[in-house]
Amino acid sequence: MENPDEPPAIVRRSDGATLYLTRDLAQAAYWEKTWQPDLMIWVVDVAQSLHFRQRFYVTQKLGLTDAQMIHVDFGRMQFKDGSMSTRKGNMVKLETVMDEAEERSLKLIQEKAVEMNESEQKELARQMGIGSIRYNILQQNRISNIIFDWDKMLNFEGNSAPYLMYTIARAKSVLRKTERSADQIADCELLITDDHETGIILQALQYADVLHRAQVEFKPNHIANFLYDLAQKYNAFYNALPILKADENNKNSRLLITAAVIRLMEDGFSLLGLEVPEKM
């Protein structure tokens, strides 16, 4: 290693046994031989930063690949009241977390008296439960420690998957109540008469830049933040302005805005690996 304060990279033990680094070098060589990539990315938590610095240094010294190698690090996972640790015995299996997320989601759905049959409630609980876990991780800056907080994850009012899902379901409900087809709505003329409409349009225009920033920084939280801001603006628009009961020109324009919000949010959901519920 070039930094004298860091320990040397051990590729093979004195007895000839291989180490993690040995096998990682073989992986890089295999990737190069099989795919000849321009970029190699490893998404591993920040605790392995030294290992990856050593790995990249040795890989370059051995000439195993010309690809750019990037360690996309992220903070340690921790509970709201402290960090997870195998030594402390407070580790939780992903299967357990997912089951509890679905159970908590189903309870919330039943408490809100959602007009769904049992099968639909369970399906929505599955979407909400898994989506809440994924979104809770992805909406936080990966460089910071990632806090696991049930109350925040399943909050219908805050920056959470249920809040975003409810916004999409609300927007879809608006379109279902109109007799216009998707093509007819797409042909409507955009008419801006209110600051709430302007806010949504300005937010939508930022989407391409947000995607670019998320890509170059390897930070999906930029997409999550965009979706949350868009959802807030749409809900304010929905509460402040008539849509279906507006005059014909404003109605058409507001249906067009609603359809655009749905499309943006569905695209963002797809990128974050979230499912879109039809109703809530």
Order of alpha helices (4+ residues) and beta strands (2+ residues): alpha-beta-alpha-beta-beta-beta-alpha-alpha-beta-alpha-alpha-alpha-alpha-alpha-alpha-alpha
